[in-house]
Amino acid sequence: MIRPKQMVRVGTFYMHEAILDLLYENYLEGHGLGASEIGKRLGIYRDAGVVHMNDAIVTGFLNELYEEKCVVQKTQSNGKGGWTLSEKEYETRKDDI
């Protein structure tokens, strides 16, 4: 039986990978993606009527990935703050294909 803490570690790993894969796919477009857009593309964004901070979960994961130097902040095409892969993370993922 998998213990709750183990499930969280596994879930966190897969959420990080999902975010990084999404940012990898968007990398060559030259602009970042906002946490809300990432949440929408991953299918975990909640309707604005439900809560005021729809992107809080994704933002938390992005902050963890930022601390690990996997992502960097980059302006979105609409001029708002966003996220993209770090150059090192992009090169690592590109080589893994």
N, C-alpha and C positions, 0 to 999 in steps of 0.2 A: 504494500500500500504506500502511495506517495503522500508524504506529510505536507501540510499546508505551506510551510516555508519552501519546500522543494518545488511545489507547484508555482509559487510566486517567482522563484528563480527561473524556472522554465518559461513561464509566461513573459517575464521581463526580457529574456533572451530573444524570444520570438517577436516581441513588440519592437525591440531595438532593430532586429533584422528587417522587419517589415518597413520601418521608417527608413532605414539605410538603403534598402532596395528601391523604394519609391524615389528617394532623393538621387540615387544613382541614375534611374531612368530619366530624371529631369535635368541632370547635371549639364548636359551640352546645350540646353536651351539658354543658359547664361544668366538666369535670374533665380532667386530663391523662391521657396514655397512657404507660405504662412502656416502656422500650426492648425488653423481652422481648415485650410485646404488639404493639409496632410490628413487630418481627421476625416474629412469627407471622402477622400480617395481610399482611405483604409476602411471606410464603412463604420466608423465609431463616433462620428459627429452627431450630436443631438440637436434637435430643433431648437431654435433660439427661444421659443416660448417655454421650454422646459427649464432651462437654467441660463444664467447670465454668462458663465465662463465655460462655453462649450469646448474650448481648446485646452482646458487645464490639464487633462491627462496627457495629451500629446506634448504640451509644453514641458511637463515634468520629465518625460522621457527625452525630449530634445536637450534639456539642461544637463541631464546625465551624459548624453552623447557629446555634448559640448565640453564637459569636464574631461572626458576621455579623448578629446581632440579628434573626434570622428566627424563632427559637423562644425560649421562656422556660420556666422550671421551674414546674410546677403540680402539686399533689397529685392523685393518682389517687383514684377512688371508694373504694378499699380503704385509703386513708390513707398509702400509700407514695409516694415521690417519682415524679414523672412529667414529661411535657413537653406543651406546647401551642404553637400559633402565637403570635408576638407580635401585639399589636393592629395594628401597622402592616402586618405581613405578611398578616394576615387581611383587612384593608381592601384591600390591593393585589390579593389573589386574588379577593376578592368582586367587585371592579370589573372583573376580567378575564373574568368569566363571561358 
